[in-house]
Amino acid sequence: MATTMEQKTTERANLLGMIKPGDTVYTVIRSVAKSGMSRTMSVFVIREGRLVNVTFSVAKVLGYTLVDVDGHRAIRVNGVGMDMGYHVVYSLGHALYRRTEGEDPGYSLNHAWI
């Protein structure tokens, strides 16, 4: 089912309520295609000392396909030759924050692998 603009707006607001510039966004690889051309991953943030799964919201905001991998919600990310977890977090920074003079919003968030 395609993401509507209303869903994207709602999930963006949800993420903005949880993630602030400078926060770390964590990713975990759930599977890698045999060809190596795509992978599935889940996305998390830490709020009040707890790991919070934000994969659904990230999928809606960035337009990724949401899949179930062994009971875990994950996004399917296509690509090879670069750190795809970093790519997701960089893209999320662009989607959440507006560009200011001389600033690249993609660098607003930090990334770490779990």
C-alpha positions as CSV (number, residue, x, y, z in Angstrom):
1,M,0.0,0.0,0.0
2,A,1.4,3.4,-1.0
3,T,2.1,6.0,1.6
4,T,-0.2,9.0,1.5
5,M,1.0,12.5,2.0
6,E,-1.0,12.6,5.2
7,Q,0.7,9.5,6.5
8,K,4.1,10.9,5.6
9,T,3.3,14.2,7.4
10,T,2.0,12.4,10.5
11,E,5.1,10.1,10.7
12,R,7.5,13.0,10.1
13,A,5.9,14.9,13.1
14,N,6.1,11.7,15.2
15,L,9.9,11.4,14.4
16,L,10.5,15.2,15.0
17,G,9.0,14.6,18.5
18,M,11.4,11.8,19.2
19,I,14.6,12.8,17.4
20,K,16.5,16.0,17.8
21,P,19.6,17.3,15.9
22,G,22.7,15.7,17.3
23,D,20.9,12.5,18.4
24,T,22.2,9.1,17.3
25,V,20.0,6.9,15.2
26,Y,20.8,3.1,15.3
27,T,20.4,0.6,12.5
28,V,20.6,-3.2,12.6
29,I,20.9,-5.4,9.5
30,R,18.2,-8.1,9.4
31,S,19.2,-9.7,6.1
32,V,21.2,-9.2,2.9
33,A,20.1,-10.4,-0.5
34,K,22.2,-13.2,-2.0
35,S,23.2,-10.8,-4.8
36,G,24.3,-8.2,-2.2
37,M,22.3,-5.6,-4.0
38,S,19.8,-5.0,-1.2
39,R,19.5,-5.4,2.5
40,T,16.8,-5.1,5.1
41,M,17.4,-3.2,8.3
42,S,15.5,-1.9,11.3
43,V,16.0,1.6,12.7
44,F,16.0,2.6,16.4
45,V,16.5,5.6,18.7
46,I,17.0,5.8,22.5
47,R,14.3,7.7,24.4
48,E,14.3,7.8,28.2
49,G,16.9,5.0,28.4
50,R,14.9,2.6,26.2
51,L,15.5,1.5,22.6
52,V,12.5,2.6,20.5
53,N,11.8,1.0,17.1
54,V,11.1,3.8,14.6
55,T,11.3,1.6,11.5
56,F,7.7,2.1,10.5
57,S,7.9,5.9,10.7
58,V,11.3,6.0,8.8
59,A,9.8,3.8,6.0
60,K,6.8,6.1,5.6
61,V,8.9,9.3,5.7
62,L,11.6,8.1,3.3
63,G,9.4,5.9,1.1
64,Y,11.1,2.6,1.8
65,T,9.3,-0.7,1.5
66,L,8.3,-2.1,4.9
67,V,8.9,-5.9,5.3
68,D,8.8,-8.5,8.0
69,V,12.0,-10.4,8.6
70,D,11.8,-13.2,11.1
71,G,9.2,-11.3,13.1
72,H,11.1,-8.0,12.9
73,R,9.8,-4.9,11.1
74,A,12.4,-3.8,8.6
75,I,12.9,-1.6,5.6
76,R,14.3,-2.8,2.3
77,V,17.2,-0.7,1.1
78,N,18.6,-1.1,-2.4
79,G,22.2,-0.3,-3.2
80,V,25.8,-1.5,-2.9
81,G,29.2,0.0,-2.4
82,M,28.5,2.3,0.6
83,D,27.3,2.2,4.2
84,M,23.6,1.8,3.6
85,G,22.8,2.4,7.3
86,Y,24.6,5.7,7.2
87,H,22.7,6.5,4.0
88,V,19.3,5.9,5.6
89,V,20.2,8.2,8.6
90,Y,21.7,10.9,6.3
91,S,18.5,10.8,4.2
92,L,16.4,10.9,7.4
93,G,18.2,14.1,8.4
94,H,17.3,15.7,5.1
95,A,13.7,14.6,5.5
96,L,13.4,16.0,9.0
97,Y,15.3,19.2,9.0
98,R,15.4,22.1,6.7
99,R,18.6,23.5,5.1
100,T,19.9,26.6,6.7
101,E,22.6,28.7,5.1
102,G,25.8,26.7,4.7
103,E,24.3,23.7,6.7
104,D,23.6,20.3,5.2
105,P,20.7,18.8,7.2
106,G,21.9,15.3,6.4
107,Y,24.6,15.7,8.9
108,S,22.2,16.7,11.7
109,L,22.0,13.1,13.0
110,N,24.6,10.6,14.1
111,H,24.6,7.0,13.0
112,A,25.7,3.8,14.8
113,W,25.2,0.1,14.0
114,I,23.8,-2.2,16.6
